[in-house]
């Protein structure tokens, strides 16, 4: 799947906006080095740059990295697989917002992060928790199945307990870990849920004819309207897991 960086910035900038709440957990130390893991278009990387001597942003999407380099040419950005990080004991902080739920193997992920961190290094992360977007995903799966297209759940939304166990297994000491509900307004009124699906279900939609896509959108809206439509806006049923841990 390749990301649409323009759609992401214009319609889903709430991802970075909500991520700013994570910045308070990053130490105030201008001598430190920070890895922004899954940096997207670089909005939070630029803010992290104010808190450190060295900042590197990595993302698996070439489109996202290209956009980040255009916007923030003085910051180092790399296309990089989170499960094959080319760093060893290089960073004081690994920061990650809204990324880990895209990665199926959290055990391997945490091994890579541990390897990239210096001794006493810090992980600051937030991503989708168990139950995140359940209404949207269930509606999308039903719509796909009703039209003869299978849907396989692709997100990894763990409980705080399960992710905490993995942190400890991989040598992290947990400072805090918790999940919480974060209902999220989607931009553009009636069009908001369709915009969201075009971004986050792009790999499923791109194999369908345009007319089938339209039928999928209509079916999902029908199924989700009672729960997520407030009369003016779609409110996505986000749940987040936040973890702060050190090695």
N, C-alpha and C positions, 0 to 999 in steps of 0.2 A: 504494500500500500504506500503510495506517495501522497504527502499532505499538500493541500491547497493553502499555501501560506497567506495569500491575500484574504481569502474567506475567513481564515483563522483569526487574523488581526482585526478584520472589520466587524465580524459577527460574534466572535468568541473571545474577545479581549478580557472577559470576566475571568478567564483562567489565570492570566497574569495578575489581574487586580486582586483577586482573592489570595493569590500567592504572596502578595506583599505582607500579609499577616505572619508569614513564616520568617520574614527578615528579622523580626525581633529576637529570634533564637540564635542568630548568627553573632558571634562575639564581636565587640568593638575593638578591633586590633588591626591597624593598617599594615602590620608586618606579615600578616597571615596570607596563605595561598588557598584559593577556593576553586573547586570543580563544580560547575553547574551542569548536572547530569540530566539530559533531556531538556536543553535550553530553549527549544522552539525558535522563535524569531528574535530572541535575545533581550526582551524587555526587562526581565528580572536580572539577567546577567549584567546589564548596564547598571542596575542599582547595587548589585553585589560588588561591582568594581570599585564603588566608593568605600567599601569596607575592607579592602585588602591590597596587598602589594602585587599579587599575581592572580589573575582570573582566567580560567579556560572554560568555554562553553562547548559542550558536545551534544550531538543529536544524531539519531539514525536517519533523518530525512535530509537529503541534499537540498530540497526546496527550502526547508526551514533555515538551514545553514546559509544558503545564498542570501536569503532575506535578512538574516542577522548581520551578515558581513556588509550588506548594503547600508543598513541602518547604523551600525556601530563598527566602523572600519578600524578603530583603534583597539578592538578587543580580539583576542585569539579564539577562533571558533574552529571546530573540527567535526567532520562526519565520523561517527563512532558508534559501534555496537555496545550497548550497556553490558552485554555478557562477554565482551572481549576487550575490556579497557586496557589500553597500552601504558598504564601508569603503575608505578610501584613506590610506595611511601613518599608521594610527592605533595600531598595536600593536607592542610590542617582541617579543612571542612569540605565535606561533600554535601551539596545542597540539591534538592530535587523536588519539583512541584508538578503534580498531576501527570506523573510518568509511570510509576511502578505498576499501575493496573494494566498497562500494555504489555507487561513482561510476564510470561507464563511461569518462569522458574525463579522464584524469589530467593531460593537457597543459593543458586549460582550467582545471582545478582549481588547478594550480600557478601559473598566471597570476593567478588571483583571490587566491591567498594572497600572492604577491609584491606585488600592489597594496595589500593590506591592511597589510603590514608597513612599519614605519619603516626608514630606512637602517640597516644592520647588524642588522636584525631576525632572529629565530631561529624556525625551524620544528622542532617536536618531535612526531614522529608514529610510530604503530605501527598495523599493519593486517594483513590476511591476505596471506600470501606465496604464490607459485606452489606448488601442491600442497595448499593448505589445504583441509580437509574433503573431500579427494578421495574417500575411501571412502563418506562419507555422500552426497555429491552424485551420485556414479555410481550408487549404490543407488537413490536417489530417482528419478533419470532412468529407470532400468530399470523400476522399479515403475510409474511414470507411463505409460511406453510400452506396457507389457504390458496396461494397462487402457484403452488408446486415448486417453490424454492426453499430448500432447507436452510436453516440458520443454526450455526454452531456457536455457542457462547464463546467469546474470544477474550473477555476481560478477566482479570485476576483480582477479585475484590475480597481480601481476607478479613477475618475478624482481628481485632486488636490482640486477642489472646494468641491466635495462631502466628501472627507476624512477630509478636513479642518472643514467642518460643524460638522462631527462626533467628531473630537477632541474637539471642543468648547462645544458641547453638553455634553461631559464627563468631563468637568472641566479643560481642558488644555488651556494654553495660547500659541499661536503659535509664535515662533521666526521667522521661515521661512518654507515655503512649496512651492514646485515647481515640475514640471515634465519636462523630457527632453528625447531626442532621444539618444540611446547609441548602435549603431550598434556593434555587437559582433562577432568576428571571432571564428568559431568552429574548433577545432583541427582535424587533420588527413585528410585534403583535402577532397576528394570525400566521405569519410566515415563519415565526421563530422556531417551531418544532421541525419544520421541513429543513430549514437552514442547518439545524443541529444534526439531523440525520445525514444530510449531504456531506457534512464534515466527518462525522464519527462512524458512519456506516458506508463510507465510500467504497470499500473493497467489495461489499455485498452488492451495492447498487450498480457498480460499473459493469457487471455481467448481465444486467437486465435491460431489455428494450425500454425506451423512454416512457412508453405508455404503461408498462408494468410498474415502473418507478412511481408514476403518478398514482396508480391504484394502491400501491404500498403506502404512500404518504397519506392518502385519504383514509385508508383502513386504520393506520396507526393513530391518526388524529381522532377518529371515531372511538377507538378503544380507550384512548388516554384522556379524552376531553373531560369526563366527569371528575377525574382525580387531579389533573394538572392544569386545566384552563380556568382562570379566575374571572373570565368575562372580558378581559382586556389583554392579558398576556399568558403565555405558557410559562409555568413554574416547574422547572425540571427537578426531579426528586433525587437530588444529590445527597450522598452521605460520604464523609471524609474520614480518613485515618491519618492521624498526625503522630510522628515518632521523632524523638530526640534521643540519640544514643551515642556513646563514645567507646573507643577501644582502649 
